[in-house]
C-alpha cells in the first residue's frame, strides 16, 4: 500500500476550497490522502502519518476511535494542524470542543459559536520569532484576513500570530483607522513527540481574505489532481510551506511537480530551497 505522509480532512472538496491547499501540496510533491467534508473517516486515520490537517471538517464524521488513532500518531511524533472555518473548532457544526483531538490542540475551544466575521480591516501581526514566520514581511506588509474562530491559548503554548481588528472611517476625506480588538490567530504547542498548531483563520475564501494574495512578486499557480487551477501570492505560499514544514517535521523542500508550469526559481523563492522530496516518518 502506498502510504501518504499527510492526511488532509475537509475544506469541502477538491473542486472547491480544498483546491488551494491541495494544489500547493501537489506542487511541492507532498504526498497526501484527501477526505472531503461530507465523507466519514475510516481506517485511513490508522495509517501512520507525518501530518494530520483538519480544516472545515465536522467532528461528527470522525468517531472517537479514529480520533484516538490521530492522538496516538501525534504522541508518536506526527504533526497536527487545525485550520479555521465554519466547521472548525466550535464554529457552526464543527463541534470539536470536548473531543479527543481537542484535548491535544494548543488552544481551548469555545463551547458556543466562536466565529468572528470581519467587515473592517483585520491585520495579521507576528508576535513571536518562530520558524513559521521566517522570511516573510510581517511588519512591512502585513496581510489581512476576513474572519476567524476565537479561542484561548493553553498554558505552555506559543502564540505566533495575532489578528488586530480596526474600525475604519473617512473623516474630511481622510481614512482613519482605530484599533478595536486583538486575538490569537496562530498558536503552536507539543503533544508527546509531535507538534500541534491551531490557525484561527481559513486558508481558502472567504475567511482567508487578502492573505491569499499576499505578496508583490511572482504569482504561484498549481493544480491538484481532480481539482482546478489556483493562483496565489508568493508570501501566502511561503507561509503555508513554513507551517506544514514545521508541524510535519519535514526537511528540505521538494521540487515542483512536473505537470505544473511554475519555474524552479519561483519555488526557491517561496520555499527557500529546491531539494528532493520530503521523507515520510
C-alpha positions in Angstrom: 0.0 0.0 0.0 1.3 3.5 -0.9 1.1 5.2 2.5 0.9 9.0 2.1 2.6 11.1 4.8 -0.3 13.6 5.1 -4.0 13.1 5.9 -6.0 16.1 4.8 -9.6 16.4 6.0 -12.2 19.0 4.9 -12.4 22.2 3.0 -15.5 20.9 1.3 -14.0 19.2 -1.8 -11.1 19.3 -4.2 -13.3 21.0 -6.8 -13.9 23.9 -4.3 -12.0 25.3 -1.3 -9.6 22.3 -0.9 -8.0 23.1 -4.3 -5.9 25.8 -2.6 -4.0 23.7 -0.1 -4.1 20.5 -2.2 -2.8 22.5 -5.2 0.3 23.7 -3.2 0.9 20.3 -1.7 0.8 18.8 -5.1 3.2 21.5 -6.4 5.6 20.6 -3.7 5.1 16.8 -4.1 3.8 16.4 -0.6 2.1 13.1 -0.7 -1.4 13.3 0.9 -4.7 11.4 1.2 -7.7 13.7 1.0 -11.2 13.3 2.6 -14.0 15.7 1.7 -16.0 17.5 4.4 -19.1 15.2 3.9 -17.2 11.9 4.0 -16.6 9.9 7.2 -13.0 8.9 8.2 -12.4 5.2 8.4 -9.2 3.2 8.7 -7.3 6.0 6.9 -6.6 7.5 10.3 -4.9 4.3 11.5 -2.2 4.6 8.8 0.9 6.1 10.3 1.3 9.7 9.1 3.7 12.6 9.4 1.0 15.2 9.5 -2.8 15.5 10.0 -4.6 18.6 8.7 -8.2 19.3 9.7 -10.0 22.2 8.1 -13.7 22.8 7.9 -14.4 19.2 8.7 -17.1 18.4 11.3 -16.1 16.3 14.4 -19.2 14.1 14.0 -17.6 12.4 10.9 -14.6 11.1 12.7 -15.5 8.8 15.7 -13.7 8.6 19.0 -11.7 5.5 17.9 -10.4 7.2 14.8 -9.7 10.4 16.8 -7.7 8.4 19.3 -5.7 7.0 16.4 -4.8 10.5 15.4 -3.9 11.3 19.0 -1.6 8.3 19.2 0.0 9.3 16.0 0.8 12.8 17.3 2.1 11.3 20.6 4.5 9.2 18.4 5.8 12.2 16.6 3.3 13.2 13.9 2.1 16.8 13.5 -1.5 18.1 13.8 -2.9 21.3 12.3 -6.4 22.6 12.7 -7.2 25.4 10.3 -10.1 27.8 11.0 -13.5 27.8 9.3 -17.2 27.5 10.0 -16.8 23.7 10.7 -13.5 24.0 12.5 -13.0 24.4 16.3 -16.6 25.0 17.5 -17.9 27.1 14.6 -21.3 26.2 13.4 -21.4 22.4 13.1 -17.7 21.8 13.7 -18.2 21.0 17.4 -14.7 20.0 18.1 -14.8 21.0 21.8 -14.8 18.1 24.2 -13.3 15.7 21.6 -10.1 13.7 22.0 -8.4 15.8 19.3 -9.4 19.0 21.1 -7.5 17.7 24.2 -4.2 17.8 22.3 -4.7 21.1 20.4 -2.7 24.0 21.9 -5.9 26.1 22.4 -9.1 25.9 24.5 -12.1 25.7 22.1 -15.2 27.7 22.8 -18.4 25.8 23.7 -20.6 28.1 21.6 -20.4 29.8 18.3 -16.8 31.2 18.0 -16.9 32.7 14.6 -15.8 36.3 14.1 -16.6 37.8 10.6 -14.5 40.9 9.9 -16.2 43.5 7.8 -13.5 46.1 8.5 -9.7 45.8 8.5 -8.2 42.8 10.3 -4.4 42.7 10.1 -2.1 39.8 10.9 0.7 40.6 13.3 3.7 38.3 14.0 4.4 38.4 17.8 6.9 35.6 18.1 10.2 34.8 16.3 9.2 31.3 15.0 10.2 29.2 12.0 6.7 29.5 10.7 7.2 33.3 10.3 10.6 33.1 8.7 11.3 35.1 5.5 8.0 37.0 5.4 7.3 40.8 5.6 5.0 40.8 8.6 5.9 44.3 9.6 6.5 45.9 6.2 3.4 44.4 4.5 1.0 42.7 7.0 -1.7 40.7 5.3 -5.4 40.9 6.1 -8.0 38.2 6.9 -11.7 38.2 6.6 -12.7 36.1 9.6 -11.5 33.6 12.3 -12.5 31.4 15.1 -11.9 32.8 18.6 -10.1 30.6 21.0 -7.8 30.8 24.1 -4.2 29.5 24.1 -3.5 26.8 26.7 -0.7 27.3 29.2 2.7 26.3 27.9 1.9 27.1 24.3 3.3 29.8 22.0 1.2 32.5 20.3 2.9 33.1 17.0 0.4 35.3 15.2 -2.3 37.7 16.3 -5.2 39.3 14.4 -5.6 43.0 15.1 -9.0 44.5 14.2 -9.6 48.1 13.3 -12.6 50.3 12.9 -12.2 52.4 9.7 -13.9 55.6 8.6 -13.4 58.6 6.4 -13.0 62.0 8.2 -12.8 65.0 5.9 -11.8 62.6 3.1 -9.0 61.0 5.1 -9.1 57.4 6.2 -8.9 57.0 9.9 -8.2 53.6 11.5 -8.8 52.9 15.2 -7.6 49.7 16.9 -10.6 47.8 18.4 -9.6 44.2 19.3 -6.8 41.7 19.1 -7.0 37.9 19.3 -4.6 35.0 18.9 -4.5 33.8 15.2 -1.8 31.1 15.3 -0.9 29.1 18.4 1.6 26.2 18.5 2.4 23.6 21.0 3.5 20.0 21.6 1.9 16.7 22.5 4.1 13.8 23.2 6.8 13.8 20.5 4.5 15.6 18.0 3.9 19.3 17.2 0.4 20.9 17.1 -0.9 24.1 15.6 -4.2 26.0 15.7 -4.7 28.5 12.9 -7.8 30.6 13.6 -8.4 31.8 10.1 -9.1 29.8 6.9 -6.7 29.2 4.1 -9.4 29.5 1.4 -12.1 32.1 0.7 -13.8 33.8 2.2 -12.2 34.0 5.6 -8.7 33.9 4.2 -9.2 37.5 2.9 -6.2 39.3 1.5 -3.8 36.7 2.9 -4.4 34.5 -0.2 -2.9 37.2 -2.5 -0.2 38.3 -0.1 3.0 39.2 -1.9 4.1 41.5 -4.8 6.4 39.1 -6.6 5.6 36.2 -9.0 2.2 34.6 -8.7 2.1 30.9 -7.7 0.0 28.6 -9.9 -0.7 25.0 -9.3 -3.4 22.3 -9.9 -4.0 19.3 -7.7 -5.2 16.0 -9.3 -9.0 16.1 -9.7 -9.1 19.8 -8.9 -8.8 23.1 -10.7 -6.0 25.7 -11.2 -5.2 28.0 -8.3 -3.3 31.3 -8.3 -2.0 32.8 -5.1 0.5 35.2 -3.7 4.1 34.0 -3.1 4.1 35.0 0.6 0.8 33.1 1.2 2.5 30.0 -0.4 5.7 30.5 1.7 3.6 30.9 4.9 1.8 27.6 4.2 5.1 25.9 3.4 6.6 27.1 6.6 3.5 25.9 8.6 3.5 22.4 7.1 7.2 22.0 7.2 7.4 22.9 10.9 4.3 20.9 12.0 5.2 17.8 10.0 8.9 17.9 10.9 9.7 17.8 7.2 13.2 18.6 5.9 14.2 20.2 2.7 11.6 21.4 0.2 10.6 19.0 -2.6 10.8 20.1 -6.2 7.8 21.3 -8.3 5.6 18.6 -9.8 6.4 18.1 -13.5 2.8 18.9 -14.7 2.9 22.5 -13.3 4.3 25.4 -15.3 5.9 27.3 -12.5 9.7 27.8 -12.7 12.0 26.3 -10.2 13.3 29.8 -9.3 9.8 30.6 -8.1 9.7 27.5 -5.9 13.1 28.5 -4.4 11.7 32.0 -3.7 8.7 30.5 -1.9 10.3 27.7 0.0 13.9 28.8 0.3 15.1 25.6 -1.2 14.7 23.3 -4.2 15.9 19.9 -2.9 14.4 16.5 -3.3 11.2 15.2 -1.8 10.2 15.1 1.9 10.5 12.0 3.9 7.6 10.1 5.4 8.1 9.4 9.1 
